[in-house]
Amino acid sequence: MRKIIYKKIIITFLAVMLLSTIVVVPSGCLHNCIIVDPGWHMITFNTLSGSAIDDQIVVRGNPATRPSLDPTPNPSTMAGFIFVDWFACPFDTTPFNFSTPIYDDITLYARWRAPNTDDTSTAPTLNLDPYTVAHPHFASFHINLPGATPPANINASFLPLDRYEWQNATFSVTNSYGNNYDFNNITGRIRGRGNSTWNIGTRANSPSTQKWPFRIRLDAPRSMLGMNSVSTDWSFIANLSDYTLMRNEAAKFFSRQLCGMDWQTQSRFVHVYFNGQYRGVYWVAEQLEVSNYNEARVQDRVEGRIPLTYNPNPALSEYFIELDLRANDPPRNDPNRIMIEGVDYIRAAGRVYDLRFPDDTRENGNGFTRRTPTVAHVNYARTFIENVDNALAIGNWTNIQNWIDIDSFVDFYIVHEFFKNIDSGGLSVHMTIRNTPNGRRVFKGPIWDFDLTAGNNDPTSTWGAFDAWNARGGYTTAGIWPGHINRWFRNLLRVPQFFELVRVRFDYLAFGHGNGNSAIDRTIRYIHTLANVYQSEFDRNFTRWNLLGRRTWAQPPCIVQLNTHNQNVMHLINWLHYRRLQLSHFFNNGNGINDNATLWTDNWLPI
């Protein structure tokens, strides 16, 4: 019966393609029934428990159509509620404009008004993590690496992985508490990952901290732990130096509520076992990879990745780029290698970037096509970045809007500034160059690497050059950091129009309508929920790894003195509360960075 339904839908889809620019598909069926051609995009309507609204498929570049009927409230849970409008983000204040050209898959959210009131705050709202409520325990992820026998003494040194070399392994998920993940003896490969986190987690003279991060590559794309996306590559983050184990997840949760950045990784917590030995709680996330929307074969368009399009013409191709000041460093397994500009990295406007797409560094295999950048592509990306850098330095607002996507820059900056991310000046700073109806723009995002944020770093302990930052309170809630250390944002905050956009946006994300339901309020409640629901799960990690009350890397004294996981969680929550107030005071008591001159000296900044 299901096959018949699928065939009918596909036939209907093909027929309507010839007659119309919009295809209406039964709600909830689209993801399971058909593969959408890269020239088309899905519009999904989330009614937040109201009556279902059919999904739409829209020709790329055409607008969606407002549903002919509004959703009706669920009589058992929403009696008397009134539909307000459709919104592109749960926290948007302006309804979605149905004349907007569509260039990506989007979800539109219904907003409801409670009976006899103009207040929408008590109406049903989006549960941004239903997984947490439904799964009170972490699943177990088992890795079987032939020939790697863990020592009987769990405190003995055990380093079976190499940072660069892949090894064959099989992977299984158990203890899924009633969920059938269909993940048993899945074949693939494994290797280490990370830079500083790999060095710290593999110190041979410190087996008590050998909780190494790693990456797996499956032989075929699969979903992981109930996540919607399908991929071959997954990152397992150890969070060795974050004693809440939550900063990466908290930053991701916050960013998922900010629709200015239109692609964010999904994630889960798991217990990891390596050849039967328990290795602690890990945070699993999609690897930041690109899905080619114009690949001829469906299997080459892996869902859940950054959706970019390759074109042999550099001026039409899209790009995924990382600002990475270490991109020109030789790999540790080949320290004498001569790194070649234009091949291993690109240098633009005095800074070093990693061209992630198009690129051929990910090996061809399993039938996946990887695009090799030509000299012309490299030169185009370099020139584009230099043009953006120049526009931001000049500070002409009209010209700036011709080079960058303002919404993504505002939201990306706010996430990094709110969490006071130490790496935001030159590490894990991702961006894309993409086509829009108004020309090509740089989009910021996705975010990555937040374990040393939110007060979890004392730079004087690791980098003497950062003494000046610590003197300003590096791990306190005070001061501006990404807006200081990142040259693009430092220049943008000097532009009154951008500063005003950040001020208004941050105030709304911080306080909303004053009803305790802002994006920051929800993020703090989410941290509370994780700690309460999963406390025993997190405690298992620290039973395995005796880390609390110790210093593994750059934790400041105020964190080292905390002796329980719960104390670390409360420290994080309090830090975020005060950080919100500090930033609100800064943004609402000045017109830009020049009003705080002592915080903005440049004499110690990197290039």
C-alpha positions as CSV (number, residue, x, y, z in Angstrom):
1,M,0.0,0.0,0.0
2,R,2.8,2.4,0.9
3,K,4.5,1.8,-2.4
4,I,1.3,2.7,-4.2
5,I,0.9,5.9,-2.3
6,Y,4.5,6.8,-3.0
7,K,4.0,6.2,-6.7
8,K,0.8,8.3,-6.8
9,I,2.6,11.2,-5.1
10,I,5.6,11.0,-7.4
11,I,3.3,10.9,-10.5
12,T,1.3,13.8,-9.1
13,F,4.5,15.7,-8.4
14,L,5.8,15.2,-12.0
15,A,2.5,16.1,-13.5
16,V,2.1,19.3,-11.5
17,M,5.6,20.3,-12.3
18,L,4.5,20.8,-15.9
19,L,1.5,22.9,-15.0
20,S,2.5,25.0,-12.0
21,T,5.4,26.4,-10.0
22,I,4.0,25.0,-6.7
23,V,3.3,21.5,-5.6
24,V,1.2,20.8,-2.6
25,V,2.1,17.6,-0.8
26,P,0.1,15.9,2.1
27,S,1.5,17.3,5.4
28,G,4.1,15.1,7.0
29,C,4.7,13.0,4.0
30,L,7.2,14.9,2.0
31,H,10.4,13.8,3.7
32,N,9.5,10.1,3.4
33,C,8.0,10.1,-0.1
34,I,10.1,11.9,-2.6
35,I,13.5,13.3,-3.3
36,V,13.2,17.0,-4.1
37,D,15.0,18.1,-7.3
38,P,17.7,20.7,-6.5
39,G,15.8,23.2,-8.6
40,W,12.9,23.0,-6.1
41,H,12.5,23.7,-2.4
42,M,10.2,22.5,0.4
43,I,8.0,24.8,2.5
44,T,6.9,23.1,5.7
45,F,4.2,24.5,7.9
46,N,4.5,23.9,11.6
47,T,1.2,24.6,13.3
48,L,2.3,24.0,16.9
49,S,-0.4,21.4,17.6
50,G,-3.0,23.1,15.3
51,S,-4.6,21.4,12.3
52,A,-2.2,20.2,9.7
53,I,-1.3,22.3,6.7
54,D,0.0,20.7,3.5
55,D,3.6,21.2,2.6
56,Q,4.5,22.9,-0.6
57,I,7.3,22.4,-3.2
58,V,8.3,25.7,-4.8
59,V,10.5,26.3,-7.9
60,R,13.8,27.8,-6.8
61,G,13.5,31.6,-6.9
62,N,9.7,31.7,-6.8
63,P,7.6,32.7,-3.8
64,A,5.6,30.3,-1.7
65,T,1.8,30.6,-1.6
66,R,-0.1,31.5,1.6
67,P,-2.3,28.5,2.5
68,S,-5.9,29.1,1.4
69,L,-7.1,28.0,4.9
70,D,-5.6,29.0,8.2
71,P,-4.9,26.2,10.7
72,T,-7.5,25.6,13.4
73,P,-6.7,25.2,17.1
74,N,-6.6,21.7,18.7
75,P,-10.0,21.6,20.6
76,S,-8.5,19.6,23.5
77,T,-5.4,21.7,24.1
78,M,-6.0,25.0,22.4
79,A,-9.7,25.8,22.8
80,G,-10.4,29.4,21.9
81,F,-7.0,30.2,20.6
82,I,-6.8,32.4,17.5
83,F,-4.4,32.0,14.7
84,V,-2.2,35.1,14.2
85,D,0.0,34.6,11.2
86,W,3.0,32.6,9.8
87,F,6.5,33.4,10.9
88,A,9.9,32.3,9.5
89,C,11.3,31.9,13.0
90,P,9.6,31.2,16.4
91,F,11.0,34.5,17.8
92,D,10.4,36.8,14.8
93,T,8.2,39.8,15.4
94,T,7.3,40.4,11.7
95,P,5.2,37.8,9.9
96,F,6.6,36.0,6.9
97,N,6.3,37.9,3.6
98,F,4.9,35.4,1.1
99,S,6.3,37.4,-1.8
100,T,9.8,36.5,-0.8
101,P,11.7,34.4,-3.4
102,I,12.6,31.0,-2.0
103,Y,16.2,29.8,-2.3
104,D,16.3,27.1,0.4
105,D,14.0,24.7,2.2
106,I,12.2,26.6,5.0
107,T,9.8,26.0,7.8
108,L,7.1,28.5,8.7
109,Y,5.7,28.5,12.2
110,A,2.1,29.4,13.3
111,R,1.6,31.9,16.0
112,W,-1.5,31.8,18.2
113,R,-3.2,34.3,20.5
114,A,-4.7,33.2,23.7
115,P,-8.5,33.7,24.2
116,N,-9.7,37.2,25.2
117,T,-6.2,38.7,25.1
118,D,-3.7,40.2,22.8
119,D,-0.9,38.3,24.4
120,T,0.7,35.5,22.4
121,S,3.1,34.5,25.2
122,T,0.7,31.9,26.7
123,A,-0.1,30.4,23.4
124,P,1.5,27.1,22.3
125,T,5.1,27.5,21.5
126,L,7.7,25.4,19.7
127,N,9.3,22.7,21.7
128,L,12.9,23.2,20.4
129,D,14.1,19.9,21.9
130,P,11.3,17.3,22.2
131,Y,14.1,14.7,22.2
132,T,15.1,15.6,25.7
133,V,11.7,15.1,27.2
134,A,11.2,11.8,25.4
135,H,14.6,10.3,26.2
136,P,15.6,10.4,29.9
137,H,18.8,8.5,29.3
138,F,21.7,8.7,26.8
139,A,22.0,5.9,24.3
140,S,25.3,3.9,24.2
141,F,27.5,4.1,21.2
142,H,29.9,1.1,20.8
143,I,33.1,1.2,18.7
144,N,34.8,-2.0,17.7
145,L,38.3,-1.4,16.4
146,P,40.1,-4.7,15.6
147,G,43.4,-5.2,17.5
148,A,42.9,-2.4,20.0
149,T,42.6,-4.0,23.4
150,P,41.9,-1.6,26.2
151,P,44.1,-2.1,29.3
152,A,42.5,-3.8,32.3
153,N,43.4,-0.8,34.4
154,I,41.1,2.0,33.2
155,N,43.6,4.6,34.4
156,A,46.4,3.3,32.2
157,S,47.3,5.0,29.0
158,F,45.2,3.9,26.0
159,L,45.8,5.7,22.6
160,P,44.4,3.5,19.8
161,L,43.7,6.3,17.4
162,D,45.8,8.4,15.1
163,R,44.9,12.0,14.5
164,Y,45.2,11.7,10.7
165,E,45.1,8.0,9.6
166,W,41.7,6.3,9.2
167,Q,41.2,2.8,10.6
168,N,38.5,0.4,9.8
169,A,35.9,-0.2,12.6
170,T,32.3,-1.1,13.2
171,F,29.7,0.9,15.2
172,S,26.6,0.0,17.1
173,V,24.0,1.8,19.2
174,T,22.5,0.0,22.3
175,N,20.4,1.1,25.3
176,S,18.2,3.2,23.1
177,Y,15.3,2.9,25.5
178,G,12.6,1.8,23.1
179,N,13.9,3.6,20.0
180,N,14.8,1.5,17.1
181,Y,17.8,3.4,15.6
182,D,18.7,0.4,13.3
183,F,22.3,1.0,14.0
184,N,24.1,-2.4,14.5
185,N,27.5,-3.4,13.3
186,I,27.6,-0.5,10.8
187,T,30.9,-0.5,8.9
188,G,33.1,2.6,8.5
189,R,36.3,4.2,9.6
190,I,37.5,6.2,12.6
191,R,40.4,8.6,13.4
192,G,41.1,11.4,15.9
193,R,40.0,14.9,15.4
194,G,40.6,18.4,16.8
195,N,43.7,20.5,17.4
196,S,44.2,21.6,21.0
197,T,41.5,19.2,22.3
198,W,43.3,16.3,20.6
199,N,46.7,17.3,22.2
200,I,45.2,17.6,25.6
201,G,43.1,14.4,25.3
202,T,46.1,12.3,24.1
203,R,48.9,13.3,26.6
204,A,50.7,10.1,27.2
205,N,52.0,11.2,30.6
206,S,48.4,12.0,31.7
207,P,46.2,8.9,31.2
208,S,43.7,10.3,33.6
209,T,42.8,12.9,31.0
210,Q,42.9,10.7,27.9
211,K,39.4,11.4,26.7
212,W,40.2,11.9,23.1
213,P,37.9,13.5,20.5
214,F,37.3,11.5,17.3
215,R,35.5,11.4,14.0
216,I,33.8,8.5,12.2
217,R,33.1,8.1,8.5
218,L,30.4,5.5,7.7
219,D,30.6,3.5,4.5
220,A,27.1,4.8,3.5
221,P,25.1,7.8,4.7
222,R,22.9,7.1,7.7
223,S,20.9,9.0,10.3
224,M,22.4,9.1,13.8
225,L,20.5,8.7,17.1
226,G,17.2,9.9,15.7
227,M,18.5,13.1,14.1
228,N,16.8,14.1,10.9
229,S,19.9,14.5,8.7
230,V,21.6,11.7,6.9
231,S,25.4,11.8,6.6
232,T,28.6,9.7,6.4
233,D,30.7,11.9,8.7
234,W,30.0,12.5,12.4
235,S,32.1,14.3,15.0
236,F,32.4,13.0,18.6
237,I,33.4,15.9,20.9
238,A,34.9,14.9,24.3
239,N,34.3,18.3,26.0
240,L,37.2,17.3,28.2
241,S,37.8,20.9,29.5
242,D,34.2,21.8,29.9
243,Y,33.0,20.4,33.2
244,T,29.4,21.1,32.4
245,L,29.7,19.1,29.2
246,M,27.1,21.5,27.9
247,R,28.6,24.7,26.5
248,N,28.7,23.4,22.9
249,E,25.1,22.2,23.2
250,A,23.9,25.4,24.9
251,A,25.5,27.6,22.1
252,K,23.9,25.4,19.5
253,F,20.5,25.6,21.2
254,F,20.7,29.3,21.3
255,S,21.8,29.6,17.7
256,R,19.0,27.4,16.5
257,Q,16.6,30.0,17.7
258,L,18.2,32.7,15.6
259,C,17.0,32.4,12.0
260,G,19.6,34.7,10.6
261,M,21.9,31.7,10.2
262,D,20.0,29.3,8.1
263,W,21.9,26.1,8.8
264,Q,23.0,24.6,12.1
265,T,24.2,21.2,13.0
266,Q,22.1,18.7,15.0
267,S,23.5,17.0,18.0
268,R,23.0,14.4,20.7
269,F,24.8,13.2,23.9
270,V,25.9,9.6,24.1
271,H,27.8,7.2,26.3
272,V,30.8,5.9,24.3
273,Y,32.3,2.4,24.7
274,F,35.5,1.6,22.9
275,N,36.0,-2.2,22.5
276,G,33.9,-2.7,25.5
277,Q,35.5,-0.1,27.7
278,Y,33.5,2.9,28.9
279,R,35.0,6.2,27.7
280,G,32.5,8.7,29.0
281,V,29.8,11.1,27.7
282,Y,30.4,12.6,24.3
283,W,28.6,15.2,22.3
284,V,27.8,13.9,18.8
285,A,27.3,16.5,16.0
286,E,27.2,16.5,12.2
287,Q,30.5,17.2,10.6
288,L,30.6,20.5,8.9
289,E,30.5,19.3,5.3
290,V,28.9,20.6,2.1
291,S,26.0,18.9,0.3
292,N,26.2,19.6,-3.4
293,Y,22.7,20.6,-4.5
294,N,23.6,20.2,-8.2
295,E,25.0,16.7,-8.0
296,A,23.5,14.5,-10.7
297,R,23.1,11.5,-8.5
298,V,20.8,11.6,-5.5
299,Q,23.4,9.7,-3.3
300,D,25.8,12.6,-3.8
301,R,23.4,15.1,-2.4
302,V,23.7,14.1,1.3
303,E,20.9,15.6,3.4
304,G,21.7,17.5,6.5
305,R,24.8,19.3,5.2
306,I,25.5,22.9,4.2
307,P,23.6,23.3,0.9
308,L,25.9,24.8,-1.6
309,T,26.2,24.6,-5.4
310,Y,29.3,24.0,-7.4
311,N,29.9,25.6,-10.8
312,P,33.0,25.4,-13.0
313,N,32.6,29.2,-13.4
314,P,34.1,30.7,-10.2
315,A,31.8,33.7,-10.4
316,L,28.8,31.3,-10.2
317,S,30.1,28.7,-7.8
318,E,29.4,28.9,-4.1
319,Y,32.0,28.6,-1.4
320,F,32.5,27.3,2.2
321,I,35.4,29.1,4.0
322,E,36.8,29.0,7.5
323,L,38.9,31.7,9.0
324,D,41.6,29.5,10.5
325,L,44.9,31.1,11.5
326,R,46.4,27.6,11.7
327,A,45.5,26.6,8.2
328,N,49.1,27.2,6.9
329,D,50.7,25.2,9.7
330,P,52.1,21.8,8.5
331,P,50.2,18.7,9.9
332,R,51.7,17.2,13.0
333,N,52.3,13.9,11.2
334,D,54.3,15.7,8.6
335,P,56.0,18.7,10.3
336,N,58.5,19.3,7.5
337,R,55.8,19.6,4.8
338,I,55.9,22.9,2.9
339,M,52.4,24.4,2.9
340,I,51.5,26.0,-0.4
341,E,49.4,29.1,-0.6
342,G,46.5,28.6,-3.0
343,V,46.7,24.8,-2.5
344,D,46.7,24.2,1.3
345,Y,45.3,27.5,2.3
346,I,44.5,31.0,1.0
347,R,45.7,34.3,2.4
348,A,43.4,37.3,2.0
349,A,43.7,40.7,3.5
350,G,46.6,39.5,5.7
351,R,44.7,36.6,7.2
352,V,44.7,32.8,6.6
353,Y,41.6,30.9,5.4
354,D,40.8,27.3,4.7
355,L,38.8,26.9,1.5
356,R,36.5,24.0,2.5
357,F,34.4,24.0,-0.7
358,P,35.0,23.5,-3.5
359,D,37.9,21.4,-2.3
360,D,39.4,17.9,-2.9
361,T,40.9,17.3,0.6
362,R,38.1,14.8,1.4
363,E,39.1,11.7,-0.4
364,N,36.9,10.3,-3.2
365,G,35.2,7.1,-2.0
366,N,31.9,5.4,-1.6
367,G,30.8,6.9,-4.8
368,F,30.8,10.5,-3.6
369,T,32.0,13.2,-6.0
370,R,34.3,15.9,-4.6
371,R,35.0,19.1,-6.5
372,T,38.5,20.3,-7.0
373,P,39.1,24.0,-6.8
374,T,40.8,25.5,-9.8
375,V,43.3,28.4,-9.6
376,A,40.5,30.6,-10.8
377,H,38.2,29.5,-7.9
378,V,40.9,30.1,-5.4
379,N,41.7,33.6,-6.8
380,Y,38.0,34.4,-6.9
381,A,37.5,33.5,-3.2
382,R,40.5,35.4,-2.2
383,T,39.5,38.5,-4.1
384,F,35.9,38.3,-2.8
385,I,37.1,38.2,0.8
386,E,39.5,41.1,0.2
387,N,36.6,43.1,-1.2
388,V,34.5,42.4,1.8
389,D,37.4,43.3,4.1
390,N,37.9,46.6,2.3
391,A,34.1,47.4,2.4
392,L,33.9,46.8,6.2
393,A,37.1,48.9,6.8
394,I,35.6,51.8,4.9
395,G,32.3,51.5,6.7
396,N,29.9,52.8,4.1
397,W,26.6,51.1,5.0
398,T,25.2,51.1,1.5
399,N,28.2,49.4,0.1
400,I,28.5,46.9,3.0
401,Q,25.0,45.7,2.2
402,N,26.2,44.8,-1.3
403,W,28.8,42.4,0.1
404,I,27.4,40.7,3.3
405,D,24.2,39.1,4.5
406,I,23.3,41.4,7.3
407,D,21.0,39.1,9.2
408,S,23.5,36.3,9.4
409,F,26.3,38.7,10.5
410,V,24.1,40.1,13.3
411,D,23.1,36.7,14.7
412,F,26.5,35.1,14.3
413,Y,28.1,38.1,16.2
414,I,25.5,37.9,18.9
415,V,26.0,34.2,19.6
416,H,29.8,34.6,19.8
417,E,29.6,37.8,21.9
418,F,27.0,36.4,24.3
419,F,29.1,33.4,25.0
420,K,32.4,35.4,24.8
421,N,34.1,33.0,22.5
422,I,37.9,33.3,22.7
423,D,38.3,31.6,19.3
424,S,36.2,34.2,17.4
425,G,39.2,36.2,16.2
426,G,40.7,33.5,14.0
427,L,39.6,29.9,14.7
428,S,36.4,28.0,13.7
429,V,34.9,31.1,12.1
430,H,32.9,29.8,9.2
431,M,31.2,31.6,6.3
432,T,29.8,30.9,2.9
433,I,29.8,32.9,-0.4
434,R,26.4,32.3,-1.9
435,N,24.1,33.5,-4.6
436,T,21.1,35.6,-3.7
437,P,18.4,37.4,-5.9
438,N,20.4,40.6,-5.3
439,G,23.8,39.3,-6.1
440,R,26.5,37.3,-4.2
441,R,26.9,37.8,-0.5
442,V,29.0,36.4,2.4
443,F,26.9,34.6,5.0
444,K,28.2,33.9,8.5
445,G,27.8,30.5,10.0
446,P,27.5,27.8,11.1
447,I,28.9,28.2,14.6
448,W,31.3,25.7,16.0
449,D,33.6,25.0,19.0
450,F,32.2,26.6,22.2
451,D,33.7,24.5,24.9
452,L,36.0,27.2,26.1
453,T,33.4,29.9,26.2
454,A,31.1,31.4,28.8
455,G,33.8,32.1,31.3
456,N,35.6,28.8,30.8
457,N,39.0,30.2,29.9
458,D,41.9,31.8,31.7
459,P,44.1,32.9,28.8
460,T,47.1,33.8,31.0
461,S,47.5,30.2,31.8
462,T,48.1,29.2,28.2
463,W,48.9,32.2,26.0
464,G,51.0,35.0,27.5
465,A,50.1,37.2,24.6
466,F,46.5,37.3,25.9
467,D,47.5,39.0,29.2
468,A,45.8,42.2,28.0
469,W,42.5,40.4,27.6
470,N,42.7,38.8,31.0
471,A,43.4,42.2,32.5
472,R,40.0,43.2,31.2
473,G,38.4,40.2,32.8
474,G,38.8,37.4,30.3
475,Y,36.7,34.9,32.1
476,T,34.3,37.4,33.7
477,T,31.0,38.5,32.3
478,A,32.3,42.0,31.5
479,G,33.7,43.5,28.3
480,I,33.4,42.9,24.6
481,W,35.5,40.2,23.0
482,P,34.5,39.0,19.5
483,G,33.6,42.6,18.7
484,H,37.2,43.4,19.7
485,I,39.3,40.5,18.4
486,N,37.5,39.8,15.1
487,R,38.5,42.6,12.7
488,W,35.3,42.3,10.6
489,F,33.0,42.7,13.6
490,R,35.3,45.4,15.1
491,N,34.8,47.5,12.0
492,L,31.1,46.7,11.7
493,L,30.4,47.9,15.3
494,R,31.8,51.2,14.3
495,V,29.0,51.5,11.7
496,P,26.0,53.1,13.5
497,Q,23.4,51.1,11.4
498,F,25.0,47.8,12.2
499,F,25.4,48.7,15.9
500,E,21.8,49.6,16.1
501,L,20.7,46.4,14.5
502,V,22.8,44.4,17.0
503,R,21.4,46.5,19.9
504,V,17.7,45.9,18.9
505,R,18.2,42.3,18.1
506,F,20.1,41.5,21.3
507,D,17.5,43.2,23.5
508,Y,14.8,41.1,21.9
509,L,16.8,37.9,22.2
510,A,17.7,38.8,25.8
511,F,14.4,40.0,27.1
512,G,11.7,39.4,24.5
513,H,8.4,40.9,25.7
514,G,9.5,40.8,29.3
515,N,7.6,37.6,29.9
516,G,10.5,35.3,30.7
517,N,10.3,33.5,27.3
518,S,13.1,35.1,25.3
519,A,15.7,33.1,23.4
520,I,18.2,33.5,26.3
521,D,15.6,32.6,28.9
522,R,14.8,29.4,26.9
523,T,18.5,28.6,26.6
524,I,19.0,29.0,30.3
525,R,16.0,26.8,31.0
526,Y,17.3,24.3,28.5
527,I,20.5,24.0,30.5
528,H,18.5,23.5,33.6
529,T,16.5,20.8,31.9
530,L,19.5,19.0,30.6
531,A,21.1,19.0,34.1
532,N,17.9,17.8,35.8
533,V,16.9,15.1,33.3
534,Y,20.4,13.8,32.7
535,Q,22.2,14.4,36.0
536,S,22.9,10.7,36.6
537,E,24.1,10.4,33.0
538,F,26.6,13.3,33.4
539,D,27.7,12.0,36.7
540,R,28.8,8.7,35.1
541,N,31.3,10.7,33.0
542,F,32.9,12.2,36.1
543,T,33.0,8.8,37.8
544,R,35.0,7.6,34.8
545,W,37.1,10.7,34.6
546,N,38.3,12.3,37.9
547,L,38.4,15.8,36.5
548,L,36.2,18.0,38.8
549,G,38.3,20.3,41.0
550,R,41.3,19.8,38.7
551,R,42.7,21.9,35.8
552,T,43.1,20.1,32.5
553,W,43.8,23.1,30.4
554,A,42.7,26.7,30.7
555,Q,39.9,26.7,33.3
556,P,40.0,29.8,35.5
557,P,40.4,29.4,39.3
558,C,36.7,30.1,39.9
559,I,35.8,26.9,37.9
560,V,38.7,24.8,39.2
561,Q,37.4,25.2,42.8
562,L,34.0,23.7,41.9
563,N,33.7,20.0,43.0
564,T,30.5,18.8,41.4
565,H,29.0,18.8,38.0
566,N,25.9,20.6,39.3
567,Q,28.1,23.4,40.7
568,N,29.6,23.8,37.3
569,V,26.1,24.0,35.7
570,M,25.0,26.7,38.2
571,H,28.2,28.6,37.5
572,L,27.4,28.6,33.8
573,I,23.8,29.6,34.3
574,N,24.7,32.5,36.6
575,W,27.5,33.6,34.1
576,L,24.9,33.7,31.3
577,H,22.5,35.7,33.4
578,Y,25.1,38.3,34.2
579,R,26.5,38.3,30.7
580,R,23.1,39.2,29.4
581,L,22.9,42.2,31.7
582,Q,26.5,43.3,30.9
583,L,25.9,43.3,27.1
584,S,22.5,45.0,27.4
585,H,24.2,47.8,29.4
586,F,26.9,48.1,26.8
587,F,24.7,48.1,23.7
588,N,22.2,50.5,25.3
589,N,24.7,53.1,26.7
590,G,26.7,54.1,23.6
591,N,26.8,54.4,19.9
592,G,29.6,52.0,19.1
593,I,32.9,50.8,20.2
594,N,34.5,54.2,20.4
595,D,32.6,54.9,23.5
596,N,34.7,52.3,25.4
597,A,38.1,53.3,24.2
598,T,40.1,51.5,26.9
599,L,38.5,48.2,25.8
600,W,39.4,48.7,22.1
601,T,43.2,49.2,22.0
602,D,44.6,47.4,19.0
603,N,48.3,47.1,19.9
604,W,48.2,43.5,21.0
605,L,45.6,42.1,18.5
606,P,46.5,39.5,15.9
607,I,46.4,40.5,12.3
